């Protein structure tokens, strides 16, 4: 293992927060993994991988469905492609799509796709423009399909291929993969959801474009740690620093707009606003991704901390305020991390 354990009770409030959140949403199992000052300071696993009788306990190798947190891997692949000259961040996407004649693509660039400012939306089975690119922010699906397609078309590799070649194999990750849902294995945590929640459907797509990525808490934290170190691994520069810096710095086309700020799909802390997913107390430059399974990956460079929480509940049950919950999670991590600061 790259990092040594130095378990501490300084993050006990985060542990309590995760347990309380799991109870509120009805998760059968959860996990917490925190890296601080280049050491593993908290590692906890709770409950079962499903509600079934005789279900497997959640363990270090349990893989959770990370939903939109997979966009950290897609953003990495996009930054990799740009760094190596396959396309540029402000290239029009019309240059790369087969149906380039569609009016909805007018003015849309790669930058708009990675910052959720593209304005594209599916309505009545058709791709339309909801607003002028760069003027507003909306979390819409077409951007991910377009981005993963463009990456594969230009590089000749899928997102999954790039991530495997650049990170998974060199680092030796064993619990990071896109799973064929027709062939699940015993380490997968079953995702609990209401019978009428059809937002996510099972898939066998394993090229990195599908919503079927499963990762252990430890390896998701290590993925965040690779970003925290700006590509260094084991004392060596595994990934060019510029790729990580590109992915985790604000790329929103008009940073003065009062909207979410994004890097390469990461949410990057700038100023506080009503719909912000990052805690109000967190310093600028912190970045995070939250999945619909309530999984979260948070990196706070100023405090040299990476925090991962894992749940296996899909969506938000009645009475659960996910925005308040994820903001307070980040605020709690930050509060605990500054306890060790010599100025505190």
N, C-alpha and C positions, 0 to 999 in steps of 0.2 A: 504494500500500500504506500502511495506517494506521501501521504500526510500522517503524522503521528496523532494518537489520541491524547487529549488533555481535557478530559471531561470536567465540567464545572457546573455549579448550581446557579451561576450568574444569569443563565437563560431560563430559569425555572418558570418565570412569568410567561415566556413563549410556550413552554411545554403545557402550562395550564390553559393558555389561549387556544391551542390546537385541540386539546381534549374537549373543551367546552364547545368549540365550533363543530366538532365531529358529532357531539350529542345533539346540537341544534338541528343539523341537517340530516341525521339518521344514517351516517356512514357506518358500515360494519367494521371498518378497519382504517387505520391512518398511520402516518409516519412523519417524523420530524428529523431533519439533519441540518446542522449548522457548522460552518467553518469560520473561524475567527482567528486573525493573525497567523494564518498558515497552519492551523491545527484544528482537528475535529473536536469541538467543545460540547456538542450535544448530538446524540444519536438515539432515537426512541422509536419503538414499533408497538402498535396497539391493536388489539382486536383480531378479527378474522378476515380472510380474503373475500368472503361472501357471507350471506345469511343462511346458507345451507347447513344442515346438520353435518357435523364432522368436517366442516370447512378447515382449510389449512390456516394456521396462524400467520399473521403478517410478520415477515422476517426481513432481514437485510437484503435478500435477493428477490423479494416480492416486487413485481413490476405493475405500476399503476398506469391507467390510461391518462395521458397528460393533456389531451384535447389541444387547445390553442397554444399551450406552452411549446408545442412542436414547432411553432413559428420561429423560435430561437434558432432552430436548426436550418429552417428554410432561409432565414435572414443571413445566417452564416454562409450558406451556399451562394446566395446572391452577392454578398460582399466578396467572396472568393472569386466569382466570375468577373466582377468588375475589376478587382485587383489584377487579375491576369489578362485583362483587356478583351474579354469576350463581348462586352457591351459597356456602355457608360450609364451613369445614374440618371442623366437627363435625356437619354435616347427616347424618342417616341415609340410607344409599344406597337404602333402600326407597322414598324419595320420588321416585326417578328411574328405577327399573327396571320393566319391564313385568311380570315374574314376581315381584312384591313379596310374594306369599303364601308364598314358599319360606321354610322355617324357618331355613335357613342364613344368611339375611340379618339375623337377629335381633341387634341391637346393633352392627352394622357401620356405620361412618361413613366419610366421605371420608378423614379422618385415618388410619384403619386401612389404607385402600387404598394411600396414598402412603408408608406406613412399613412395609409388609409385615407388619403385625400383625393382619390381618383374619381369619385362620383359615380362609379358604375354600379348597376343594380339589375337584378333579374326581376322582371315584371311580366306576368302573363306568358312566361316562357321565352321572353325576349330580353336581350341586353339593352338597357337604356342608360341615359345619362341623367342622374338625379340632381346634379349641380355642376357648375363649372369646375374643372380640376384645379385643386389648390386653394379653393375658396372656403371649403368646409371640411369637416371630418365625419366619417361614418364607418362603422365596423361592418363591412359587407364581404361576402364570400368570393365574388368573381376575381378579386385581386390575387388570391392564393393560387387558384387554378391557372391563371395567366402567368404568374411569376414562375411557378414550377415548370410550366411548359416552355417558357422562354429560356430558363436555365438549361433544360435538357436539349433544346434545339441548338443553342449556341455553343455549349461546352461539350456536347456529345455524352454527357453523364447526367444521371438523375440526381436529385437532391440526396437520396439515400446513398448513392455511389460516392458522391463527394464527401459526405460526412464520414462514411466508412473508411475511405482511403486516407483522409486527412486527420481524422481524430480517433474513431473507434478502434481501428487496427493498431496504430502507433501507440495509443494509450493502453490498449488491452481491455477495453470495456466489454463486459459480458452480458449486461442486462439493459441494453439500449437497442431497441429494434422496432421496426414496423411489423406487426404481427398479422399473419393471415387468419382472419377471424373464423375461418372454417377449420383451422388447425391450431386451436389454443393449447397452451401447455400449463402445467400445474402451478407455475409461479405467477400467473396472471391474477390480479385482483379483479373480481367480477364487478362491473360498474352497475350500481343500483340506480334505477330510474323508475319514474311512474309509467304505467302502461300506456298512457296517452302522449308521452314525450317522444316524438318521432324525429326530433331535430337531428339526431345523430343515428346513422344506420351502419351496420357492420359491413366490412369490406375486406377483400383479399389483396388490395393494392399495396405493394411494398416498395414503390419507387420513391417514397417520401412525400407524395402529394396527398395521401389519404389521411383521414382522422382516425388512424388506428395505431398510433405510436405508444408503446409501453416502455417505461423506464423505471428503474429502482430509485429510491430516494437518494441513495449514496451517489449513483452515477449522474443523476440530474444535478446534484450539488457540485460534483466534479466538473460537469459541463459549465456551470456558472463560475467555478473557480478558474477554469481555463480563460474565461473572459476577464475575470478580476485581475489575473496576472498578465493580461494583454498578450496571450498566446504562449507564455512560458510554461514549460512542463519539465519537472525534474532538473531545473537549472539551465535548461536549453530552450532556445526560441523555436518551439515546435511549429507554430503558426505565425506568419508575418504579422507584426504588431499592427500594421496599417489595416489589416482585415478586421481585427477586433475593434480598433478605434473607430473605424467606419461604421461598424454594425451597432455600436453602443452610444454613439453621439447623435445629437438631434439632427435629423435630416428633413424635417418638415419644411416645405417650400417657403412658407411665410411665417416665420417664428413669432411675429407680432400678433398673429391671430389668437384669440382666446379659446384655443382648442387643445386637445391632447397633443403632446409632442412625442414623436416617435423617432427611433433610430431605424435600423433595419428590422421593422416589425416589433421590436422592443418598445415598451412604454418607458420614456425617459423623464425623470423629474425635472420640471422647470419651475412653474408657479402652481399654487394651489387653486383648484376650482371645483365646482360642485360634483362633477362626474369623474374626478381623478381617482384612479385605482391605487395610487401610491400614497402612503401615509403623509399627513400634513407636516409632521416634524422632520421627515427625512430630508437630508441635504440635496441640493441640486446635483445632478449627475448620477444619482441613484437610478437603477433601471430594473424592470420587472416584467414578467409575463404571468398572466392568470388564465387558467383553463376552465372550461365549462364543467369539469369534474371537480372544480374548486382546488385543484393543484396549483401551487404557486412557486415560482423561482424568483427570488429577490437578491440583488447584488447592491451593496452599499460600499463603493470604492473608498469613500472618505474614512470609513471605519474598518476597512479590510475584512468585510464580512459577506458571507453567502448563506442564505437561509432557504430551505426547501420544506414545504409542507405538502403532504400527500393525503388525499381522500379518495374514496371510491363512490361518491354520490354525484349523480349527473343532474345539474340544474340547481334550482333554488326552491326548497319546499316553502310552503306558506308560512309567513312570519320570519323568514330568514333574510336579513338585509345583507346581501353579499358585498355591496360596496363598503358599507360600514365595517364589515368583518375583515375584508382584505386590507383596508386602510389601517385598522387598529392592529392587525397582525404586523404590518410593517413598522408602525409606531412602536410596538412592543419590542420588536427585534432591535430597533435603533436605540431605544431607552436602555435595554440590557447591554448592548455593545459598548455604550459610552461609559458604563460603570467601571471599565478597566482603564479608561483614559487617565493619564497622570494629572490632567487638569480638573478632573471631577472630584 
